[in-house]
Amino acid sequence: MLDELGLSGEEEAVYRALVRSPDAGPDELAAVAGLAPETVRGALSALAGRELVDQAEGRWTPVAPERALELLILREEEQLLARRARLQETREAIPDLVASYVDVRRSFVSDGVELLTDPELVRSRLYQLTARARLSAWSVSPGGALSPEAVAASLPLDRELAERGVDCRMVVGAGSLGAAHWDAYLRDVEALGHLVRVSETASYRAIVIDGDCAVIPATDAERPGAYVLHGAPLVAPVVALFEEVWSRSEGLPGQESGSSSVFSQARLRQVAHLMSLGLKDESVARRLGVSVRTVRRLISATLAELQAEGRFQAGANAVRKGWLDGPGPRDD
């Protein structure tokens, strides 16, 4: 058991023997622990170095177990914190490495249009663009399910986007559903606050970042690749395509359209009501008992569900949908 805390099997056996036989010397401990006397002496020296036993006047005394274990746990936690810090430093170096990889491999076919001619390069550029997203990251993926390896690689970035409050929406093909790992991934990203819908008819793959950058397939290239479009004039048609596909898509099976287990339609209606009162994000957060960051994700989900560009349009659409008291037809 204590090997998880850094003790060897011999050290644990000697410590336990000393706890049971506090007056025993090394030779007696050897008999109790079933070890050679020289092994016991080495273990006692190691335990003393860990401050788990004391020696005075030729007698070995164990530190009380609760103190000893807390000391071992504390040291393990310190090592874990140090390792996490090193891993975070490595993670923070990823963007620079990706930039170096992308910059020497991409080409520009015109102002505002990049050409990526290799699938690996496309994946790296997508990671780079998505990691930089400030406002939104929308995607249409009509193909099959991603591989378990791709899903595992995607989740850390999905979590980071959710933590930053980025409006993330995914449209996936109906044919992709059914693989256990993929279905679990879609539920996981919904739990993070991402919005997921399913399309029976979507056939065109596209990704839109912050409304002014889009990635589309390079169907005219010799190898599988992609174009990266920059600027609102070039990206606007892709945004319109996404919004059309989104409006015609459905929620995951077993859920209301646009909802998730966390962002339920009842909660979105509540948010719409509070928005209609003119409350600011901080006031809505206090009313709901959640963080401002969560409220902003809820507001993004509410706007998406109501197909609204802003709060005023959301209020009008909420009345039409029957979410708020007021004139207007119900369309549900």
RODO-2510 file (C-alpha; in nm, 4 decimals, decimal comma):
residues 332
     n   res          X          Y          Z
     1     m     0,0000     0,0000     0,0000
     2     l     0,2738     0,2478     0,0965
     3     d     0,4615     0,1897    -0,2271
     4     e     0,2226     0,4498    -0,3746
     5     l     0,3819     0,6955    -0,1315
     6     g     0,7377     0,6128    -0,2287
     7     l     0,8320     0,3403     0,0219
     8     s     0,9944     0,0192    -0,0939
     9     g     0,8445    -0,3129     0,0109
    10     e     1,1310    -0,3684     0,2580
    11     e     1,0914    -0,0218     0,4107
    12     e     0,7175    -0,0706     0,4579
    13     a     0,7700    -0,4154     0,6130
    14     v     1,0272    -0,2809     0,8590
    15     y     0,8129     0,0200     0,9522
    16     r     0,5120    -0,2044     1,0143
    17     a     0,7253    -0,4445     1,2199
    18     l     0,8566    -0,1533     1,4276
    19     v     0,4997    -0,0285     1,4872
    20     r     0,4015    -0,3750     1,6135
    21     s     0,7237    -0,4326     1,8113
    22     p     0,8409    -0,0926     1,9406
    23     d     1,1177    -0,2362     2,1616
    24     a     1,2679    -0,4644     1,8971
    25     g     1,6197    -0,4176     1,7690
    26     p     1,7344    -0,4802     1,4105
    27     d     1,7817    -0,8547     1,4616
    28     e     1,4377    -0,8957     1,6179
    29     l     1,2812    -0,6815     1,3474
    30     a     1,4437    -0,9072     1,0892
    31     a     1,2621    -1,2060     1,2402
    32     v     0,9288    -1,0200     1,2607
    33     a     0,9545    -0,8834     0,9056
    34     g     1,1045    -1,1990     0,7559
    35     l     1,4052    -1,0114     0,6180
    36     a     1,7809    -1,0429     0,6479
    37     p     1,9347    -0,8305     0,9283
    38     e     2,1450    -0,6280     0,6824
    39     t     1,8287    -0,5524     0,4778
    40     v     1,6550    -0,4334     0,7959
    41     r     1,9442    -0,2029     0,8833
    42     g     1,9379    -0,0534     0,5328
    43     a     1,5637    -0,0035     0,5545
    44     l     1,5930     0,1625     0,8987
    45     s     1,8539     0,4018     0,7620
    46     a     1,6267     0,4875     0,4671
    47     l     1,3269     0,5389     0,6984
    48     a     1,5350     0,7680     0,9181
    49     g     1,6258     0,9687     0,6084
    50     r     1,2541     1,0059     0,5373
    51     e     1,1997     1,1168     0,8988
    52     l     0,9675     0,8212     0,9603
    53     v     1,1763     0,6696     1,2447
    54     d     1,3974     0,8168     1,5144
    55     q     1,7097     0,6672     1,6701
    56     a     1,8246     0,7480     2,0206
    57     e     2,0605     0,5533     2,2456
    58     g     2,0662     0,2603     2,0039
    59     r     1,6861     0,2297     1,9970
    60     w     1,4685     0,2776     1,6933
    61     t     1,1295     0,4484     1,7431
    62     p     0,8629     0,4828     1,4712
    63     v     0,6974     0,8168     1,4079
    64     a     0,3240     0,7810     1,4840
    65     p     0,1482     0,6363     1,1765
    66     e    -0,0905     0,9290     1,1262
    67     r     0,2031     1,1733     1,1225
    68     a     0,4158     0,9439     0,9069
    69     l     0,1454     0,8952     0,6451
    70     e     0,0559     1,2639     0,6374
    71     l     0,4242     1,3433     0,5862
    72     l     0,4491     1,0948     0,2989
    73     i     0,1293     1,2251     0,1404
    74     l     0,2462     1,5859     0,1730
    75     r     0,5722     1,5046    -0,0018
    76     e     0,3905     1,3230    -0,2814
    77     e     0,1564     1,6210    -0,3249
    78     e     0,4541     1,8558    -0,3444
    79     q     0,6084     1,6365    -0,6122
    80     l     0,2803     1,6271    -0,8042
    81     l     0,2493     2,0060    -0,7882
    82     a     0,6035     2,0425    -0,9153
    83     r     0,5332     1,7977    -1,1983
    84     r     0,2111     1,9792    -1,2890
    85     a     0,4052     2,3048    -1,3034
    86     r     0,6574     2,1471    -1,5407
    87     l     0,3772     2,0033    -1,7554
    88     q     0,2088     2,3449    -1,7699
    89     e     0,5341     2,5008    -1,8855
    90     t     0,5501     2,2374    -2,1585
    91     r     0,1890     2,3024    -2,2551
    92     e     0,2565     2,6752    -2,2789
    93     a     0,5373     2,6012    -2,5246
    94     i     0,3020     2,4202    -2,7640
    95     p     0,1766     2,7328    -2,9498
    96     d     0,5303     2,8449    -3,0363
    97     l     0,6229     2,4998    -3,1621
    98     v     0,3032     2,4740    -3,3654
    99     a     0,3658     2,8202    -3,5123
   100     s     0,7159     2,7169    -3,6198
   101     y     0,5776     2,4005    -3,7786
   102     v     0,2937     2,5794    -3,9603
   103     d     0,4734     2,8921    -4,0783
   104     v     0,7309     2,7101    -4,2917
   105     r     0,4750     2,4733    -4,4492
   106     r     0,1701     2,6833    -4,5347
   107     s     0,1446     2,8939    -4,8492
   108     f    -0,0707     3,1913    -4,9524
   109     v    -0,2594     3,1749    -5,2789
   110     s    -0,3858     3,5336    -5,2413
   111     d    -0,4337     3,7979    -4,9774
   112     g    -0,6344     3,6427    -4,6976
   113     v    -0,6294     3,2858    -4,8349
   114     e    -0,3889     3,0182    -4,7100
   115     l    -0,3424     2,6777    -4,8680
   116     l    -0,2554     2,3793    -4,6470
   117     t    -0,1522     2,0805    -4,8551
   118     d    -0,0958     1,8111    -4,5945
   119     p    -0,3437     1,6512    -4,3498
   120     e    -0,0972     1,6818    -4,0607
   121     l    -0,0498     2,0496    -4,1409
   122     v    -0,4275     2,0969    -4,1481
   123     r    -0,4587     1,9425    -3,8022
   124     s    -0,1832     2,1633    -3,6609
   125     r    -0,3309     2,4792    -3,8148
   126     l    -0,6750     2,3892    -3,6806
   127     y    -0,5287     2,3442    -3,3340
   128     q    -0,3527     2,6800    -3,3635
   129     l    -0,6615     2,8687    -3,4819
   130     t    -0,8965     2,7072    -3,2310
   131     a    -0,6584     2,7669    -2,9408
   132     r    -0,6590     3,1380    -3,0329
   133     a    -1,0400     3,1655    -3,0419
   134     r    -1,1673     3,4571    -2,8329
   135     l    -1,5395     3,4627    -2,9095
   136     s    -1,6576     3,1533    -3,0940
   137     a    -1,5549     2,8237    -3,2511
   138     w    -1,8164     2,6639    -3,4783
   139     s    -1,7759     2,3458    -3,6803
   140     v    -1,9651     2,1213    -3,9196
   141     s    -1,8287     1,7661    -3,9342
   142     p    -2,0478     1,5522    -4,1594
   143     g    -1,8178     1,2489    -4,1638
   144     g    -1,7799     0,9597    -3,9250
   145     a    -1,6749     0,9590    -3,5618
   146     l    -1,3285     1,0737    -3,4653
   147     s    -1,0909     0,8052    -3,3424
   148     p    -1,0493     0,7473    -2,9672
   149     e    -0,6997     0,8972    -2,9959
   150     a    -0,8317     1,2121    -3,1645
   151     v    -1,1056     1,2465    -2,9023
   152     a    -0,8537     1,2158    -2,6191
   153     a    -0,6328     1,4797    -2,7829
   154     s    -0,9269     1,7172    -2,8343
   155     l    -1,0708     1,7201    -2,4820
   156     p    -0,8011     1,9361    -2,3149
   157     l    -0,8569     2,2130    -2,5706
   158     d    -1,2352     2,1720    -2,5374
   159     r    -1,2021     2,2268    -2,1625
   160     e    -0,9803     2,5307    -2,2119
   161     l    -1,2291     2,6888    -2,4535
   162     a    -1,5133     2,6286    -2,2079
   163     e    -1,3136     2,7820    -1,9241
   164     r    -1,2548     3,0934    -2,1357
   165     g    -1,6263     3,1204    -2,2166
   166     v    -1,5828     3,0709    -2,5932
   167     d    -1,9126     3,0015    -2,7733
   168     c    -1,8502     2,6486    -2,9085
   169     r    -2,1025     2,4844    -3,1410
   170     m    -2,0668     2,1530    -3,3231
   171     v    -2,2802     1,9995    -3,5951
   172     v    -2,2019     1,6307    -3,6438
   173     g    -2,3339     1,3864    -3,8979
   174     a    -2,6097     1,1491    -3,7898
   175     g    -2,4037     0,8617    -3,9268
   176     s    -2,1265     0,9304    -3,6776
   177     l    -2,3443     0,8379    -3,3792
   178     g    -2,3295     0,4929    -3,2264
   179     a    -1,9593     0,4523    -3,1442
   180     a    -1,9394     0,4393    -2,7651
   181     h    -1,6296     0,6593    -2,7335
   182     w    -1,7721     0,9206    -2,9736
   183     d    -2,1136     0,9367    -2,8076
   184     a    -1,9430     0,9723    -2,4687
   185     y    -1,7251     1,2540    -2,6069
   186     l    -2,0258     1,4459    -2,7353
   187     r    -2,1931     1,4172    -2,3936
   188     d    -1,8703     1,5288    -2,2272
   189     v    -1,8361     1,8440    -2,4382
   190     e    -2,2030     1,9242    -2,3802
   191     a    -2,1387     1,8979    -2,0069
   192     l    -1,8614     2,1546    -2,0559
   193     g    -2,1159     2,3927    -2,2084
   194     h    -2,0503     2,3308    -2,5782
   195     l    -2,3592     2,3055    -2,7970
   196     v    -2,3945     1,9940    -3,0132
   197     r    -2,6466     1,9256    -3,2874
   198     v    -2,6919     1,6410    -3,5342
   199     s    -2,7555     1,6783    -3,9080
   200     e    -2,8989     1,4193    -4,1452
   201     t    -2,8108     1,6179    -4,4568
   202     a    -2,4937     1,8211    -4,3936
   203     s    -2,2284     1,7269    -4,6489
   204     y    -1,9827     2,0174    -4,6386
   205     r    -1,7115     2,0353    -4,3738
   206     a    -1,6325     2,3803    -4,2333
   207     i    -1,4885     2,5473    -3,9243
   208     v    -1,5439     2,9122    -3,8311
   209     i    -1,3349     3,0921    -3,5673
   210     d    -1,4520     3,4246    -3,4206
   211     g    -1,6645     3,4902    -3,7278
   212     d    -1,3679     3,6185    -3,9313
   213     c    -1,1606     3,3065    -4,0005
   214     a    -1,2801     2,9881    -4,1711
   215     v    -1,1269     2,6564    -4,2713
   216     i    -1,2797     2,4704    -4,5650
   217     p    -1,1656     2,1633    -4,7625
   218     a    -0,9359     2,2199    -5,0599
   219     t    -1,1228     1,9903    -5,2961
   220     d    -0,9180     2,1067    -5,5953
   221     a    -0,5824     2,0187    -5,4377
   222     e    -0,3794     1,7143    -5,5429
   223     r    -0,3613     1,5905    -5,1802
   224     p    -0,6184     1,6228    -4,9000
   225     g    -0,5800     1,9753    -4,7664
   226     a    -0,7663     2,2895    -4,6745
   227     y    -0,8005     2,6588    -4,7384
   228     v    -0,7907     2,9070    -4,4520
   229     l    -0,9939     3,2208    -4,5235
   230     h    -0,9324     3,5457    -4,3366
   231     g    -1,1569     3,8509    -4,3132
   232     a    -1,5310     3,9021    -4,2948
   233     p    -1,5917     3,9381    -4,6730
   234     l    -1,4428     3,5951    -4,7421
   235     v    -1,5783     3,4264    -4,4306
   236     a    -1,9370     3,5603    -4,4421
   237     p    -2,0632     3,2892    -4,6852
   238     v    -1,9193     3,0170    -4,4603
   239     v    -2,0876     3,1763    -4,1570
   240     a    -2,4171     3,1807    -4,3464
   241     l    -2,3695     2,8154    -4,4423
   242     f    -2,3053     2,7198    -4,0819
   243     e    -2,6098     2,9104    -3,9568
   244     e    -2,8285     2,7408    -4,2171
   245     v    -2,7010     2,3942    -4,1235
   246     w    -2,7334     2,4773    -3,7522
   247     s    -3,0949     2,5913    -3,7850
   248     r    -3,1880     2,2672    -3,9629
   249     s    -3,0100     2,0362    -3,7186
   250     e    -3,1450     1,8599    -3,4105
   251     g    -3,0162     1,8003    -3,0591
   252     l    -2,8518     1,4741    -2,9647
   253     p    -3,0961     1,1826    -2,9402
   254     g    -3,2920     1,1855    -2,6169
   255     q    -3,2529     1,5599    -2,5613
   256     e    -3,4389     1,8719    -2,6638
   257     s    -3,2861     2,0545    -2,9577
   258     g    -2,9994     2,2758    -2,8508
   259     s    -3,0102     2,1584    -2,4908
   260     s    -2,7765     1,9556    -2,2767
   261     s    -2,7893     1,7914    -1,9386
   262     v    -2,6302     2,1018    -1,7935
   263     f    -2,7807     2,3708    -2,0174
   264     s    -3,1393     2,2482    -2,0042
   265     q    -3,4166     2,4316    -2,1864
   266     a    -3,5750     2,5184    -1,8516
   267     r    -3,2541     2,6939    -1,7488
   268     l    -3,2289     2,8709    -2,0870
   269     r    -3,5859     2,9969    -2,0459
   270     q    -3,4918     3,1291    -1,7050
   271     v    -3,1928     3,3088    -1,8548
   272     a    -3,4118     3,4551    -2,1302
   273     h    -3,6535     3,5878    -1,8672
   274     l    -3,3750     3,7512    -1,6649
   275     m    -3,2252     3,9023    -1,9819
   276     s    -3,5676     4,0466    -2,0671
   277     l    -3,5603     4,2337    -1,7357
   278     g    -3,2481     4,4162    -1,8522
   279     l    -3,0235     4,2582    -1,5901
   280     k    -2,6491     4,2600    -1,6488
   281     d    -2,4402     3,9425    -1,6443
   282     e    -2,3359     3,9932    -1,2826
   283     s    -2,6978     4,0348    -1,1690
   284     v    -2,8075     3,7257    -1,3627
   285     a    -2,5253     3,5301    -1,2011
   286     r    -2,6402     3,6355    -0,8539
   287     r    -3,0005     3,5403    -0,9319
   288     l    -2,8978     3,1961    -1,0572
   289     g    -2,6297     3,1366    -0,7960
   290     v    -2,3572     3,0636    -1,0537
   291     s    -2,0392     3,2327    -1,1721
   292     v    -2,0375     3,5158    -1,4264
   293     r    -1,8402     3,2893    -1,6598
   294     t    -2,1138     3,0260    -1,6457
   295     v    -2,3796     3,2929    -1,7055
   296     r    -2,2005     3,4093    -2,0191
   297     r    -2,1953     3,0528    -2,1488
   298     l    -2,5665     3,0215    -2,0637
   299     i    -2,6406     3,3450    -2,2488
   300     s    -2,4517     3,2169    -2,5545
   301     a    -2,6530     2,8960    -2,5402
   302     t    -2,9784     3,0939    -2,5052
   303     l    -2,8961     3,3126    -2,8064
   304     a    -2,8112     3,0008    -3,0073
   305     e    -3,1333     2,8249    -2,9076
   306     l    -3,3378     3,1338    -2,9991
   307     q    -3,1370     3,1878    -3,3205
   308     a    -3,0711     3,5446    -3,2112
   309     e    -2,7763     3,7740    -3,2766
   310     g    -2,8277     3,9844    -2,9633
   311     r    -3,0398     4,0352    -2,6542
   312     f    -3,3080     4,2441    -2,8240
   313     q    -3,3672     3,9857    -3,0944
   314     a    -3,3526     3,7120    -2,8302
   315     g    -3,6336     3,8819    -2,6378
   316     a    -3,8533     3,9058    -2,9476
   317     n    -3,7839     3,5440    -3,0451
   318     a    -3,8446     3,4264    -2,6883
   319     v    -4,1902     3,5889    -2,6949
   320     r    -4,2684     3,4267    -3,0294
   321     k    -4,1513     3,0910    -2,8967
   322     g    -4,3746     3,1229    -2,5912
   323     w    -4,0840     3,1527    -2,3482
   324     l    -4,1977     3,4953    -2,2242
   325     d    -4,5348     3,6552    -2,1641
   326     g    -4,6209     3,8864    -2,4480
   327     p    -4,7929     3,9105    -2,7850
   328     g    -4,6952     3,6999    -3,0772
   329     p    -4,7572     3,3496    -3,2111
   330     r    -4,6141     3,0381    -3,0578
   331     d    -4,4012     2,8355    -3,2948
   332     d    -4,3277     2,5277    -3,0842
***
